[in-house]
Amino acid sequence: MKRWWLVFCICLDLVVPAHAHVGSKDVYEQVNAGPYKLFVTIRTPTVIPGVATIEVRSSGAAVHSIRVTPTPLTGEGAKHPPSSDSLKASTADPAFFTGSLWLMASGSWEVHFDIDGDSGNASAGIPVPAMPLSILPMQRSLGTTLAVLGVILVLGISGIVGAAVGQARTAPGQAPGTAQLRRAWAASAFTLLITSLIVYGGYKWWNAEATAYASDIYHPLSLNPMLSGNTLNLAIGTYDPDARFKFRARANNDLLPDHGHLMHLYAIRQPEMDAVFHLHPELVSPGNLRMTLPAMPPGEYRLYADVVHANGFPETLTANLTIPQGMPAAPLSAEDAEGAPPPLSQGELGPAFKLPDGYTMIWDRPQDLSANTAYAFRFRLVDSAGKPASDEQPYLGMAGHAAFVKTDGTVFAHTHPEGSAAMQAMMLANGDSPEMAAMHPEQVSPVVEFPYGFPSAGRYRIFIQMKHGNTVETGAFDADVH
């Protein structure tokens, strides 16, 4: 019965949020479009086709209007955009705009923004991954009600046909004879049989459609780690190349480099989250990457591997890895990072994190943290004298990197100062637009902001990486989200 009503459930959008990084589907991005600065939140649908909702906070020059257009990020469809939709300015706050648009197919999309304001026209694009994430069965009470109504309808049709056959040739005021009653019962039974077969055929058809839809629910590619000594081999699997929906037939050999790295790998020791590594395996053959591991405390690690496909679609692949006692170790690469925060069981970390070399990383933490709320989280690096770090350097081309991780492992998001969208996808969406210049700054500030919103309530640990001189620092902060 639950599957029989699946399509009706889809129409009602009775679904639960699921993955984009891992368990974090919405896109948060700070966009510099000429004189206009936009803080954009795009809440993507969980069924496709579906409606994405958009929130924009503008600053800088005054914005009069914003129009948005969805197009595929790559391919022929990118050349033929549909009509744009206008965002609505808030009557209470004219710098805040809201709206919605349809994403009609799974894959990598661009939401194109056309801005008109005091300083003229400008435009920008934000990549948005669209995917069917999950489904819920119909509520039992609603399903029971509809089933009862369906039974009444079938019985009613049978009764109407029986009454018509039994009384159609009966004179007014006369009761039907025995022969007419037999014909009425036969007609009613035959109608009941036919309508039951029609209902059963409909059930089987919708059940097949439900199975096909459920089989297209998004799952990331598989990640298979193998440890030989201190050499880590990572094999990326393919996903159902014969799938009915081509979205599922994703390859493992079409990855785009981000600052020279095809994969950004976070390894976090479980369950205390008291060791974290940001590593960069190198490609050795299509779908296979390898690296020599640095010294890592023994234990069970959860791996989160960020990759981006050639069409701009990002994925975070996950796996578990056991580091044995006494594993040989290599030096930490100059572009890799590590951290050793106190374990979760020692209590919640505060807004100031002391680093091994005397520096301190400080989180200008909001007073309250709520789920599904957009924030610009600000972090500062200060030296041993408490002054802003004067030797700040870009780390992997940016002022910093952040990883927001829920302690139960259901959420992981690797973000950048520009936002949560993959940088390779941002380049596809914007080409050589001005905001891309920030990816390779010659000088960076010791203050960095990360746009993000926690997708659900609970406890999170946030890992922040910033670089000063030749040292990559990893700060850790805890957040109790309501």
ZICOR-V230441 format. One record per pair of residues at least 4 apart in sequence whose C-alpha atoms are under 7 Angstrom apart, sorted by sequence separation. I is the first residue (numbers start at 1). J is the second residue. If there is no record, write none. Layout:
BEGIN
I | J
I | J
END
This chain:
BEGIN
1 | 5
2 | 6
5 | 9
6 | 10
7 | 11
8 | 12
9 | 13
10 | 14
19 | 23
20 | 24
21 | 25
32 | 36
33 | 37
74 | 78
90 | 94
116 | 120
117 | 121
138 | 142
139 | 143
140 | 144
141 | 145
142 | 146
143 | 147
144 | 148
145 | 149
146 | 150
147 | 151
148 | 152
149 | 153
150 | 154
151 | 155
152 | 156
153 | 157
154 | 158
155 | 159
156 | 160
157 | 161
158 | 162
159 | 163
160 | 164
161 | 165
162 | 166
163 | 167
164 | 168
170 | 174
176 | 180
177 | 181
178 | 182
179 | 183
180 | 184
181 | 185
182 | 186
183 | 187
184 | 188
185 | 189
186 | 190
187 | 191
188 | 192
189 | 193
190 | 194
191 | 195
192 | 196
193 | 197
194 | 198
195 | 199
196 | 200
197 | 201
198 | 202
199 | 203
200 | 204
201 | 205
202 | 206
203 | 207
204 | 208
205 | 209
206 | 210
207 | 211
208 | 212
209 | 213
210 | 214
211 | 215
212 | 216
213 | 217
227 | 231
228 | 232
257 | 261
258 | 262
269 | 273
284 | 288
308 | 312
309 | 313
332 | 336
342 | 346
344 | 348
354 | 358
355 | 359
382 | 386
383 | 387
394 | 398
395 | 399
405 | 409
406 | 410
415 | 419
416 | 420
422 | 426
423 | 427
424 | 428
425 | 429
426 | 430
427 | 431
432 | 436
467 | 471
468 | 472
9 | 14
18 | 23
19 | 24
20 | 25
32 | 37
45 | 50
58 | 63
72 | 77
73 | 78
89 | 94
116 | 121
138 | 143
176 | 181
227 | 232
243 | 248
257 | 262
268 | 273
269 | 274
283 | 288
284 | 289
308 | 313
309 | 314
354 | 359
355 | 360
382 | 387
383 | 388
394 | 399
395 | 400
406 | 411
415 | 420
421 | 426
467 | 472
18 | 24
19 | 25
31 | 37
32 | 38
45 | 51
71 | 77
72 | 78
89 | 95
90 | 96
115 | 121
116 | 122
170 | 176
226 | 232
227 | 233
243 | 249
256 | 262
269 | 275
283 | 289
284 | 290
308 | 314
354 | 360
382 | 388
383 | 389
405 | 411
406 | 412
466 | 472
467 | 473
18 | 25
31 | 38
45 | 52
71 | 78
89 | 96
90 | 97
115 | 122
225 | 232
226 | 233
242 | 249
255 | 262
268 | 275
269 | 276
282 | 289
283 | 290
307 | 314
308 | 315
353 | 360
354 | 361
381 | 388
382 | 389
405 | 412
465 | 472
466 | 473
30 | 38
31 | 39
44 | 52
89 | 97
114 | 122
115 | 123
225 | 233
226 | 234
240 | 248
241 | 249
268 | 276
281 | 289
282 | 290
307 | 315
352 | 360
353 | 361
381 | 389
404 | 412
405 | 413
465 | 473
466 | 474
30 | 39
43 | 52
44 | 53
88 | 97
89 | 98
114 | 123
167 | 176
225 | 234
239 | 248
240 | 249
267 | 276
268 | 277
281 | 290
282 | 291
306 | 315
307 | 316
352 | 361
353 | 362
403 | 412
404 | 413
427 | 436
465 | 474
29 | 39
30 | 40
42 | 52
43 | 53
71 | 81
87 | 97
88 | 98
113 | 123
114 | 124
166 | 176
224 | 234
225 | 235
239 | 249
266 | 276
267 | 277
281 | 291
306 | 316
352 | 362
403 | 413
404 | 414
464 | 474
465 | 475
29 | 40
42 | 53
43 | 54
70 | 81
87 | 98
88 | 99
113 | 124
223 | 234
224 | 235
239 | 250
266 | 277
267 | 278
305 | 316
306 | 317
351 | 362
352 | 363
403 | 414
463 | 474
464 | 475
28 | 40
29 | 41
42 | 54
69 | 81
87 | 99
112 | 124
113 | 125
223 | 235
224 | 236
238 | 250
266 | 278
304 | 316
305 | 317
351 | 363
402 | 414
403 | 415
463 | 475
464 | 476
28 | 41
41 | 54
42 | 55
69 | 82
112 | 125
223 | 236
238 | 251
265 | 278
266 | 279
304 | 317
305 | 318
351 | 364
402 | 415
463 | 476
27 | 41
28 | 42
41 | 55
69 | 83
111 | 125
112 | 126
166 | 180
222 | 236
223 | 237
238 | 252
264 | 278
265 | 279
304 | 318
351 | 365
364 | 378
401 | 415
402 | 416
462 | 476
463 | 477
27 | 42
40 | 55
41 | 56
69 | 84
110 | 125
111 | 126
166 | 181
221 | 236
222 | 237
237 | 252
264 | 279
265 | 280
303 | 318
363 | 378
364 | 379
401 | 416
461 | 476
462 | 477
26 | 42
27 | 43
40 | 56
68 | 84
69 | 85
110 | 126
111 | 127
221 | 237
236 | 252
264 | 280
303 | 319
363 | 379
400 | 416
461 | 477
462 | 478
26 | 43
39 | 56
40 | 57
67 | 84
68 | 85
110 | 127
111 | 128
166 | 183
221 | 238
263 | 280
302 | 319
303 | 320
362 | 379
363 | 380
400 | 417
461 | 478
26 | 44
38 | 56
39 | 57
67 | 85
68 | 86
109 | 127
110 | 128
165 | 183
166 | 184
221 | 239
263 | 281
302 | 320
361 | 379
362 | 380
460 | 478
461 | 479
25 | 44
38 | 57
39 | 58
67 | 86
108 | 127
109 | 128
165 | 184
261 | 280
301 | 320
302 | 321
361 | 380
362 | 381
460 | 479
38 | 58
66 | 86
67 | 87
108 | 128
109 | 129
301 | 321
361 | 381
459 | 479
460 | 480
37 | 58
38 | 59
66 | 87
108 | 129
109 | 130
163 | 184
300 | 321
301 | 322
360 | 381
361 | 382
459 | 480
36 | 58
37 | 59
107 | 129
108 | 130
162 | 184
165 | 187
300 | 322
360 | 382
458 | 480
459 | 481
36 | 59
37 | 60
107 | 130
162 | 185
299 | 322
300 | 323
359 | 382
360 | 383
458 | 481
36 | 60
106 | 130
107 | 131
299 | 323
359 | 383
457 | 481
458 | 482
35 | 60
36 | 61
106 | 131
162 | 187
298 | 323
299 | 324
358 | 383
359 | 384
457 | 482
35 | 61
161 | 187
162 | 188
298 | 324
358 | 384
161 | 188
298 | 325
17 | 46
159 | 188
216 | 245
158 | 188
269 | 299
270 | 300
15 | 46
269 | 300
270 | 301
417 | 448
419 | 450
63 | 95
216 | 248
269 | 301
270 | 302
417 | 449
418 | 450
419 | 451
420 | 452
158 | 191
253 | 286
268 | 301
269 | 302
417 | 450
158 | 192
252 | 286
253 | 287
267 | 301
268 | 302
295 | 329
416 | 450
417 | 451
73 | 108
252 | 287
267 | 302
268 | 303
294 | 329
295 | 330
415 | 450
72 | 108
73 | 109
267 | 303
293 | 329
294 | 330
58 | 95
72 | 109
73 | 110
155 | 192
266 | 303
267 | 304
293 | 330
294 | 331
57 | 95
58 | 96
71 | 109
72 | 110
154 | 192
265 | 303
266 | 304
292 | 330
294 | 332
57 | 96
70 | 109
71 | 110
265 | 304
266 | 305
56 | 96
57 | 97
70 | 110
71 | 111
265 | 305
56 | 97
70 | 111
154 | 195
264 | 305
265 | 306
398 | 439
55 | 97
56 | 98
69 | 111
70 | 112
263 | 305
264 | 306
397 | 439
398 | 440
55 | 98
68 | 111
69 | 112
263 | 306
397 | 440
398 | 441
54 | 98
55 | 99
68 | 112
69 | 113
263 | 307
397 | 441
54 | 99
68 | 113
262 | 307
399 | 444
53 | 99
54 | 100
67 | 113
68 | 114
53 | 100
66 | 113
67 | 114
394 | 441
52 | 100
53 | 101
66 | 114
67 | 115
400 | 448
51 | 100
52 | 101
66 | 115
399 | 448
51 | 101
52 | 102
65 | 115
66 | 116
393 | 443
394 | 444
51 | 102
52 | 103
65 | 116
236 | 287
393 | 444
50 | 102
51 | 103
63 | 115
64 | 116
65 | 117
235 | 287
236 | 288
255 | 307
256 | 308
392 | 444
407 | 459
49 | 102
50 | 103
63 | 116
64 | 117
235 | 288
255 | 308
256 | 309
392 | 445
406 | 459
407 | 460
49 | 103
50 | 104
63 | 117
73 | 127
234 | 288
235 | 289
255 | 309
256 | 310
392 | 446
406 | 460
407 | 461
48 | 103
49 | 104
62 | 117
63 | 118
234 | 289
254 | 309
255 | 310
405 | 460
406 | 461
48 | 104
49 | 105
62 | 118
233 | 289
234 | 290
254 | 310
280 | 336
404 | 460
405 | 461
48 | 105
61 | 118
233 | 290
279 | 336
389 | 446
404 | 461
405 | 462
48 | 106
61 | 119
232 | 290
233 | 291
278 | 336
279 | 337
388 | 446
404 | 462
232 | 291
278 | 337
403 | 462
404 | 463
231 | 291
232 | 292
277 | 337
278 | 338
402 | 462
403 | 463
231 | 292
232 | 293
277 | 338
335 | 396
402 | 463
403 | 464
230 | 292
231 | 293
276 | 338
277 | 339
402 | 464
230 | 293
276 | 339
401 | 464
402 | 465
275 | 339
276 | 340
401 | 465
275 | 340
381 | 446
400 | 465
401 | 466
274 | 340
275 | 341
380 | 446
381 | 447
400 | 466
274 | 341
380 | 447
399 | 466
274 | 342
379 | 447
380 | 448
274 | 343
378 | 447
379 | 448
273 | 343
378 | 448
379 | 449
272 | 343
273 | 344
378 | 449
395 | 466
272 | 344
377 | 449
378 | 450
395 | 467
272 | 345
376 | 449
377 | 450
394 | 467
376 | 450
377 | 451
393 | 467
376 | 451
392 | 467
393 | 468
375 | 451
376 | 452
392 | 468
393 | 469
375 | 452
391 | 468
392 | 469
374 | 452
375 | 453
391 | 469
374 | 453
373 | 453
372 | 453
373 | 454
371 | 453
372 | 454
48 | 131
134 | 217
371 | 454
372 | 455
35 | 119
47 | 131
48 | 132
133 | 217
371 | 455
372 | 456
46 | 131
47 | 132
132 | 217
133 | 218
371 | 456
44 | 130
46 | 132
47 | 133
132 | 218
371 | 457
46 | 133
131 | 218
34 | 122
46 | 134
33 | 122
33 | 123
33 | 124
223 | 317
220 | 315
222 | 317
223 | 318
224 | 319
220 | 316
221 | 317
223 | 319
225 | 321
220 | 317
230 | 327
229 | 327
230 | 328
229 | 328
230 | 329
314 | 422
371 | 481
370 | 481
371 | 482
312 | 424
369 | 481
370 | 482
312 | 425
369 | 482
19 | 133
361 | 475
18 | 133
17 | 133
18 | 134
312 | 428
16 | 134
15 | 134
16 | 135
15 | 135
16 | 136
14 | 135
15 | 136
14 | 136
353 | 475
353 | 476
351 | 477
350 | 477
9 | 137
349 | 477
9 | 138
349 | 478
348 | 478
6 | 137
6 | 138
5 | 138
2 | 137
337 | 472
339 | 474
341 | 476
2 | 138
338 | 474
259 | 396
107 | 247
106 | 247
258 | 424
256 | 424
129 | 313
4 | 203
4 | 206
4 | 207
108 | 311
3 | 207
6 | 210
108 | 312
108 | 313
107 | 313
3 | 210
74 | 311
73 | 311
73 | 312
21 | 315
22 | 316
127 | 421
21 | 316
127 | 425
127 | 426
126 | 426
127 | 429
126 | 429
125 | 429
125 | 430
124 | 430
110 | 429
73 | 429
23 | 410
24 | 411
22 | 410
23 | 411
24 | 412
30 | 418
22 | 411
23 | 412
24 | 413
29 | 418
30 | 419
22 | 412
29 | 419
21 | 412
22 | 413
28 | 419
29 | 420
21 | 413
28 | 420
29 | 421
27 | 420
27 | 421
32 | 435
31 | 435
30 | 451
29 | 451
28 | 451
28 | 452
24 | 455
END
